[in-house]
Amino acid sequence: MNIFPFASMAGGWLGPLLMFWLYVWGPLRPFAYPPGNLLPGWWFCFLVVGCISLWWVLPSVYFEVQRFERTGRVYESLGVLLFRQFAPNGDLANRWERRKDPYFRVIRGRRSVADFLLRTEQSERGHLVLFALGIASAAWALGIGWHGWAIYLSLGNIVVNVYPILLQRYTRNRLHVVLNRERQREGKT
């Protein structure tokens, strides 16, 4: 069950993204598309390397919960709770797992919370890299006049990368709230 959201999101955006670049490259371009060299110059390689390097250059302070995020209302108003229903390891996938195994939990204790917090950061890093590559691709599509591709890649980028980033930040905030509550209880005893 958990593979369906991932497969649909990846297939609905990563596949077309690859197809876009194959069309730009030329040999696989449909005849209805304009002929000519549409490949970007070497400078674009530096842009791609810059996007990929986001994985390593993002400072840890970026992943800290900011003041405006603490209530979670910003994310809830943007529809993150709806997205969470359908995301891999989201509410629907977890409910499905619990039908088979009533004791199934993604997070099982404090150590598990720490591991999951790290996973949210790694997932967010990956989606930020893909988001940056998606912006560069959509901008190139717009620059060569392929407006339909630019719109599709931009909208897909929002669903496949922006919403997962928002969900990771929302989840990280919720986990910090739970950990802080636990620490306060331990301090009182």
C-alpha positions as CSV (number, residue, x, y, z in Angstrom):
1,M,0.0,0.0,0.0
2,N,2.8,2.4,0.9
3,I,4.3,2.2,-2.6
4,F,1.3,3.5,-4.4
5,P,1.6,7.2,-3.3
6,F,5.3,7.2,-4.0
7,A,4.9,5.5,-7.4
8,S,2.1,7.9,-8.5
9,M,4.0,11.0,-7.4
10,A,7.3,9.9,-8.9
11,G,5.7,8.6,-12.1
12,G,3.6,11.7,-12.4
13,W,6.5,14.1,-12.2
14,L,9.9,12.5,-12.4
15,G,8.9,10.5,-15.5
16,P,7.7,13.6,-17.4
17,L,10.7,15.6,-16.1
18,L,13.0,13.0,-17.7
19,M,10.9,13.0,-20.9
20,F,11.1,16.8,-21.0
21,W,14.9,16.7,-21.0
22,L,14.9,13.9,-23.6
23,Y,12.8,16.1,-25.8
24,V,15.1,19.1,-25.2
25,W,18.1,16.9,-26.1
26,G,16.6,16.2,-29.5
27,P,16.7,12.5,-30.7
28,L,13.5,11.7,-28.9
29,R,11.7,14.9,-29.7
30,P,8.3,14.5,-31.4
31,F,8.1,15.8,-35.0
32,A,5.4,18.4,-33.9
33,Y,8.0,20.1,-31.7
34,P,10.2,22.9,-33.1
35,P,13.6,21.6,-34.5
36,G,17.0,22.9,-33.5
37,N,19.4,22.8,-30.6
38,L,17.5,23.5,-27.4
39,L,20.1,22.3,-25.0
40,P,21.3,24.8,-22.4
41,G,25.0,25.8,-22.4
42,W,27.7,24.5,-20.0
43,W,26.6,27.1,-17.5
44,F,23.5,24.9,-16.9
45,C,25.8,22.1,-15.6
46,F,27.0,24.5,-12.9
47,L,23.4,25.3,-12.0
48,V,22.6,21.5,-11.7
49,V,25.7,20.9,-9.5
50,G,24.6,23.8,-7.4
51,C,21.1,22.3,-7.0
52,I,22.5,18.9,-6.1
53,S,25.0,20.4,-3.6
54,L,22.1,21.7,-1.6
55,W,22.1,18.3,0.1
56,W,25.5,19.1,1.7
57,V,25.5,22.8,2.1
58,L,22.3,23.4,3.9
59,P,23.2,24.4,7.5
60,S,21.6,22.5,10.4
61,V,19.9,25.8,11.5
62,Y,17.7,25.5,8.4
63,F,16.0,22.4,9.9
64,E,15.3,24.0,13.3
65,V,11.6,24.8,13.9
66,Q,11.0,28.5,13.5
67,R,8.7,30.6,15.6
68,F,6.0,30.9,13.0
69,E,5.9,27.1,12.6
70,R,5.3,26.3,16.2
71,T,1.5,26.2,16.2
72,G,1.4,24.3,12.9
73,R,-1.5,26.5,11.7
74,V,0.5,27.8,8.7
75,Y,1.0,24.3,7.4
76,E,-2.6,23.2,8.2
77,S,-3.9,26.2,6.3
78,L,-1.8,25.2,3.3
79,G,-3.4,21.7,3.2
80,V,-0.6,19.6,4.7
81,L,-3.0,17.5,6.7
82,L,-4.8,16.5,3.5
83,F,-1.5,15.7,1.8
84,R,-0.4,13.7,4.8
85,Q,-3.4,11.4,4.2
86,F,-2.0,10.2,0.8
87,A,1.8,10.5,1.4
88,P,4.1,7.5,1.7
89,N,4.0,6.5,5.4
90,G,1.0,8.8,5.7
91,D,-2.3,8.3,7.5
92,L,-3.9,6.0,5.0
93,A,-0.9,3.8,4.5
94,N,-0.4,3.5,8.3
95,R,-4.1,2.7,8.8
96,W,-3.8,0.0,6.2
97,E,-0.8,-1.5,8.0
98,R,-2.6,-1.4,11.3
99,R,-5.4,-3.5,9.7
100,K,-2.9,-6.3,9.3
101,D,-0.9,-5.6,12.4
102,P,-2.8,-3.7,15.2
103,Y,0.5,-3.0,17.0
104,F,2.2,-1.3,14.0
105,R,3.7,2.1,14.8
106,V,6.1,4.2,12.7
107,I,7.5,5.7,15.9
108,R,7.9,3.4,19.0
109,G,9.5,5.4,21.7
110,R,12.1,8.2,22.3
111,R,14.9,6.5,20.3
112,S,12.5,6.0,17.4
113,V,11.6,9.7,17.6
114,A,15.3,10.7,17.2
115,D,15.7,8.4,14.3
116,F,12.5,9.7,12.7
117,L,13.6,13.3,13.2
118,L,16.8,12.5,11.2
119,R,14.7,10.9,8.5
120,T,12.6,14.1,8.2
121,E,15.7,16.1,7.6
122,Q,17.1,13.7,5.0
123,S,13.7,13.6,3.2
124,E,13.5,17.4,3.3
125,R,17.1,17.6,1.9
126,G,16.2,15.3,-1.0
127,H,13.0,17.1,-1.8
128,L,14.8,20.5,-1.7
129,V,17.4,19.2,-4.2
130,L,14.6,17.9,-6.5
131,F,12.6,21.1,-6.0
132,A,15.6,23.2,-7.1
133,L,16.2,21.0,-10.2
134,G,12.4,21.2,-10.9
135,I,12.6,25.0,-10.8
136,A,15.6,25.0,-13.2
137,S,13.8,22.7,-15.6
138,A,10.6,24.7,-15.5
139,A,12.5,27.9,-16.1
140,W,14.3,26.3,-19.1
141,A,11.0,25.1,-20.5
142,L,9.6,28.7,-20.1
143,G,12.8,30.1,-21.7
144,I,12.5,28.0,-24.8
145,G,8.8,28.7,-25.1
146,W,7.4,25.4,-24.0
147,H,4.8,26.9,-21.8
148,G,2.8,23.7,-21.3
149,W,5.9,21.9,-20.0
150,A,6.8,24.8,-17.8
151,I,3.3,24.8,-16.2
152,Y,3.2,21.0,-15.8
153,L,6.7,20.8,-14.3
154,S,5.9,23.7,-11.9
155,L,2.6,22.2,-10.7
156,G,4.2,18.8,-10.4
157,N,7.1,20.3,-8.4
158,I,4.6,21.7,-5.9
159,V,2.9,18.4,-5.4
160,V,6.0,16.1,-5.4
161,N,8.4,18.4,-3.6
162,V,6.9,21.4,-1.9
163,Y,4.2,19.5,-0.1
164,P,6.6,16.9,1.2
165,I,8.9,19.6,2.4
166,L,6.1,21.3,4.2
167,L,5.0,17.9,5.7
168,Q,8.5,17.2,7.0
169,R,8.7,20.6,8.7
170,Y,5.2,20.1,10.2
171,T,6.0,16.6,11.4
172,R,9.4,17.7,12.9
173,N,7.6,20.5,14.8
174,R,5.0,18.0,16.2
175,L,7.7,15.7,17.3
176,H,9.6,18.5,19.0
177,V,6.4,19.4,20.9
178,V,6.0,15.8,22.1
179,L,9.6,15.5,23.2
180,N,9.4,18.9,25.0
181,R,6.3,17.7,26.8
182,E,8.0,14.5,27.9
183,R,11.0,16.4,29.1
184,Q,8.8,18.7,31.2
185,R,7.0,15.7,32.7
186,E,10.3,14.1,33.6
187,G,11.5,17.4,35.2
188,K,8.4,17.5,37.5
189,T,9.0,14.0,38.8
